[in-house]
Amino acid sequence: MVSGPDPPSVTLSIWARPGSKREEVRWDPWRKGWQVSVRAPPVEGEANRAILELLSRRLGLGVSELSLVSGERSKEKRVIVRGLSEARVRELLEGSGAGAGTQRHLG
């Protein structure tokens, strides 16, 4: 995760898992980024939209506060989150997935 200038913004490193059985966001220590699983297939941007919608729900933001800045056709993506600090993003995402409350390193 990388923090930007005021107003706060954070760039998330995402590893997408489209076509998953369930939707979740969890830290992947091996990839040093967030693994985001969505049910949507990787067809015509459906998975990208689902990822942004899932992240917006977990973070309590509107989808317009998130931007996919790289990885449109890749499993490796970068998403900018506007309006939250790095600490708050980490807190909200760590509380949303499996193993919540365990210590994780940030990417």
C-alpha positions in Angstrom: 0.0 0.0 0.0 1.2 3.5 -0.8 -0.2 6.7 0.7 -0.7 9.8 -1.4 -0.9 13.5 -0.5 -3.9 15.3 1.1 -6.8 14.6 0.7 -5.8 11.1 1.7 -5.4 8.5 -1.0 -4.0 5.0 -0.9 -2.9 2.7 -3.8 -3.7 -1.0 -3.2 -1.9 -3.9 -4.8 -4.6 -6.4 -5.7 -4.5 -10.0 -6.8 -7.9 -10.8 -8.4 -9.6 -14.1 -8.2 -12.6 -13.9 -10.5 -15.2 -16.7 -10.7 -14.7 -17.6 -7.0 -17.4 -19.4 -5.0 -17.5 -16.6 -2.5 -16.5 -12.9 -2.2 -13.7 -12.0 0.1 -10.8 -9.6 0.7 -7.8 -10.9 2.5 -4.1 -10.2 2.8 -1.8 -12.5 0.8 1.6 -12.4 2.5 3.2 -14.3 -0.3 2.2 -11.8 -2.9 2.4 -8.9 -0.5 -1.0 -7.6 -1.6 -4.7 -8.0 -1.1 -6.4 -11.0 -2.6 -9.9 -10.1 -3.8 -12.2 -12.9 -4.7 -15.4 -12.2 -6.6 -18.1 -14.4 -8.2 -18.1 -12.4 -11.4 -16.4 -13.9 -14.4 -13.4 -12.2 -16.1 -15.5 -11.2 -19.1 -16.0 -7.7 -20.4 -14.9 -6.0 -17.2 -17.5 -7.8 -15.0 -14.8 -8.9 -12.5 -13.2 -5.5 -12.4 -16.6 -3.9 -11.6 -17.3 -6.5 -8.9 -13.9 -5.9 -7.3 -14.5 -2.2 -7.1 -18.0 -2.7 -5.7 -16.7 -5.2 -3.1 -13.9 -2.9 -2.0 -16.3 0.1 -1.8 -18.7 -1.9 0.5 -15.8 -3.1 2.7 -14.4 0.5 2.9 -17.8 2.3 3.3 -17.1 4.4 0.2 -18.9 5.0 -3.0 -17.5 3.3 -6.1 -16.6 6.7 -7.4 -13.9 7.0 -4.7 -12.0 4.0 -6.2 -10.2 3.9 -9.5 -8.6 0.9 -11.2 -5.3 2.4 -12.4 -3.6 -0.7 -13.8 -4.3 -4.3 -14.6 -7.5 -4.0 -16.4 -6.9 -7.3 -18.2 -4.6 -8.9 -15.6 -5.0 -10.6 -12.2 -2.5 -8.2 -10.8 -4.2 -4.8 -10.3 -3.6 -1.4 -8.7 -6.6 0.4 -7.2 -6.5 4.0 -5.8 -8.7 4.6 -2.8 -9.6 8.3 -2.1 -10.8 9.7 1.1 -9.2 7.3 3.6 -5.8 7.0 5.3 -3.6 4.0 4.8 -4.2 3.0 8.5 -8.0 3.2 8.1 -8.0 1.2 4.8 -5.8 -1.5 6.4 -8.1 -1.6 9.5 -11.3 -2.0 7.3 -9.9 -4.6 5.0 -8.2 -6.7 7.7 -11.6 -6.9 9.4 -13.3 -8.1 6.3 -11.6 -11.3 5.4 -10.5 -14.7 6.8 -8.0 -14.4 9.6 -9.1 -11.0 10.7 -7.2 -9.6 13.6 -3.9 -11.4 12.7 -0.9 -9.3 12.2 -0.1 -8.6 8.5 2.6 -6.7 6.6 1.5 -4.1 4.1 2.5 -4.0 0.5 
